[in-house]
Amino acid sequence: MLRRTGAIGALIALLTALFLTRPALAAGRLPGPADGGCAVLAPGATAAAERAVDTACAQVAAGVWYTWGGGHGAQPGPTYGKVDPTDPASEHDPERLGFDCSGLVRYAYARATGADILDGDASAQYYTHRTAARFTAAEGLAPLRPGDLLAYGTSADLHHIALYLGAGRMVEARQSGTKLMVGDVRLGGDYFGAVRVNTGTVEGPVLRTWGTGVWTKAQPSVRAARVYAFPGPTTIRVACQKHAEPVTAEGYTNDAWSYLPDYRAWVTNIYIQGPAWLDGVPACTT
């Protein structure tokens, strides 16, 4: 009689456990630490993206500080920060070894891939030529996978970036005076969109710009709306090129423009290193 009662109790406990975990599984979330800690919280990510999340989460577990400018040394990894003249809370950042938002993302993917593929600030990381997929703010979280990069700001000024964990959560280096943290994704406001990182071979022509403050345009015309300004020489992926409005700048005149899929914008070929009509870049057909 006691043995039968024990078996019934075990069966009830098993059914209860299955019932409790069913909502999380139905929502596409993984059981275990998914509901509180820092971890991969949904399926679908590549192995490299999962390693990037694990790397960032290890820094959270270690209690690493946010430091303004942290993580941008010669090699990926925590560095002492700087004082941000606009933020009084950063006064102790030079004494703290840590990361700012893009420094953490850089380190996470460097450890995940063995290469420094995301060196740069939040804008450079969002507009990386290593883009596998891109998502607008209007698309929300539904298409995202763990390891995707969440960007905040505007096309001309992306000021923050974080790593998506899944299940509506993200890991980030947020601001001076705090440590690296996990929280809910902040949708609305200045959430700009997300990008999935291609950690493999980049397809298509990859070139480099020159000059500083070079604006990309919504159309191949100097009168078109500005999209983004390259702060300095930048590695870019070029989809195609076409003859359009002639441009005179830096002592050159050229009517060739290149379309940059990662910026969804155009730039005059004057500011792309190479000949006036770029070798190996196809002509735009539309």
N, C-alpha and C positions, 0 to 999 in steps of 0.2 A: 504493500500500500504506500509506504514512504517513497519507494523507488518510482512508482507511477506518478505520484504527486510532483516529484522532482522533475520528471520528464515533461509534464504538462507546464510547469513553471518555466522551464527552459524554452519550450515552444512559444509561450506567451511573450517571453523576453525577446526572442528572435523576431517575432512578428512586430513587436513594438519598435524595435530598432529599424526594421525595414520601412515601417510607416513613417518614422521620423526622418529618415534620410531621403525618402522619395521626393519631397518637394525640392530639395537642393539639387538632386540629380536631374529632375525634370527641368529645372531652370538652367541646366548646362553647367553647373558648378560641381567641383570636386569635393568629396567628403574630407574630413580631417581638419587641418588648420585653416580651411578656406573661410570660415566664418569670423575670424578675428585677427590672426597673425599675418605676417608677410610671407607670401608664397604664391606659386602659380595656382590660380583659383578657377581656371576654366580650361577645357581641352582646346586643341587646334593649333597651338604654337609650335614653331620649329624647335629643334633641340637647342640651337644657338640662342633663340629668344628665351627659352626656359633657363638656360645658363645665365643669361643677362639678368633675368629676374632674381635668380638665386644669389648672384653676386651682389646686387643692390640690397637684397634682404639681409645678407650677412652683415652689411655695413649698418643696417638698422639695428640688428641684434647686438652689434658691438657698441652701440650708443654713440656713433660718430656725429660730429657737429656739422651744421650748415656753416660754411664760411664763404663770404663774398669773394669770388675769384678762385675759390679752392678747386683743385683738381685739374688745373690747366698748366701744369709744369711740362718739362720736356718729355716726360713719359706719363701715361695715365696713372692715376693714383692720388691719394689725399695729399694736399699741401696746406701750408698756413695761408690764411686768407688776407684780405686787405680791408681797410676802412672804407666803407661806402659813404661818401660825403652827404648823401641824401638820406641816410638811415642811421640815427643815433644808436640803434641797437647793435650796430656792427663794430662798436668800439673795441670789443674783445676778439674780433675775428683774426687779427694778426697773431694772437696767442693760441689759436685753436687749429688743430690739424683736421681738415675735413674737405667738404665739397660744396660747390654751388650746384644749381640744378643741372646745367649742362656738363659740369665736371663729373657728376655722378653717372649720368647717361654714358659719357665717354668711357669711364672706367668699366661700367657694367658690360658694354659691348666689346671692349678691348679684352677683358678677361674671358668673355664668351667665345671670341673668335681667334684670339692670339694675334690680332692686328689692331692698330689704332685707326679704326675705320670711321669714327665719329668725332674727330678732333674739331673743336670749334664751339661757338656759342649756340644758343637755342635756335636762332634763325638758320645757321649753317647746318644744324642737325635736322631740322624739319625739312629744309630744302635739299637734303643730301642727294647726290647723284646715285646713291645706293638705295633708291626707292623701289620697293616691291609693290606697294599699293598705297593709295592716298584716300583719305576720307574727310568729308566736310563736317562742320559742326552740325548741320541739319540732319545728317545721317545718324547721329547719336552714337550709342555704344553697341548696338546690335551687331555690326559687322566686325567689331574689334576682337583681337586675340591678345593673350598675354605677351608682353614684350613690345607691343606697339608704343610709339611715342606720342604723347598728348601735348599739344602746343597751345599756348595762351598769348593773346595779343592781337596784332593786326598783321596783314601781309607785309607791311613795311617795318613793323616793329614787334617781333615775337620776343617776349621778355621772359617766358618761363616754359619749361618742358619737364615732363615726368614720364615714368614707365607704367604702363597699364598692367594690372595683375589679373584682371578678369572679375566677373561678378560685381562690376561697378566700383572697383577699388583701384587705387594707384599708390605707388611708392614715389617719394619725391624728397628733394632737398629744397625746402620751401622759403625760409627766410632767416635772417640773422637772429640770434638769441634762441634758436630752437635746434633740436637734433633732427636727423633724418627721420621721416615719419611715413606712416601708412594712413590713408583716409579715403573717403568717398570721392569719386571723380566730380569735379565742379563743372557741371554743365551750365549753359547760359552765361551771362556776363561776357567775359572776354575769351571764352573757350573758342579756339580758332579751328581746330580739327586735329587729325591724327595721321601718322605715317607709319607704314610697316617697313622695316629695314631689310634690304636684300644683303645677306651676308655671303652670298656666292659671287659668281662672275657677273659683272655688269655688262649688259648688252647695249649695243649702239655706240656711236662715237662719243668718247669722253675727251673733252678739251679743257682749256684753262683761259680765264679772262685776264686782262691786265688793267691797270688804272685803279683809281679809287672813286667811290661815290657814283658808280656807273648804274644808271637806272634801266631796269627792264620795263617793257611797255605792254599794254593790253593788246595792241595791234602794231604792225610794223610801220610805225610812223612816229616822228618826234612829237606830234601833237596829241598822241593817244595818252590815255590815263597811265600814270605811273603805277607799277606793281611792287617792285622791290629794288633796292639799291645795293649793289655789291660793295661792301666796305673796302675791299682790297682784292687782289688776285684770288680767284675762286675756281675750283674744279667744277665743271658743269657737264651735263649730258645733253647732247643736241639731237633732236629728232629729225629735223630737216631744215632746209634753207630756201629762200626765194628772193627774187628781185622785186623791190618795192620802192618806197620813197628814198631818194638819195639823201645821204647825211654827210656833212662836212664837220670833222672834229679832229683834233690833235694833228692837224696838217694833212689829213687824208680825206678823200671823198669816196664814198662807196654806197651802192644801192642795195647791197645784199644784207638780208636780215636772217637770223636763225631763231627757230622756235625751240624753247626750253621746256620740256614736258613737266619737269619737277617744279617749275615756277608758273606754269600755264601762262607763259609770257614770251615776248620777243626781245631780242637785243641786236643792235647793229653789229655786223661782223667786224667793224673797226676795232671793237674792244675784245675780240676773241683772238688769241694768239694763233697765227697762221696766215695764209694768203687771203686775198680779198674774197675769193670764192673757195670755201673750205674743202680740202681734199677729203674724200671718203664720206662726205655728208650728202645724202640724197636731196634732190629737189622736192619741195612740198607739192603735193598733188591736189590739195584742197585749200 
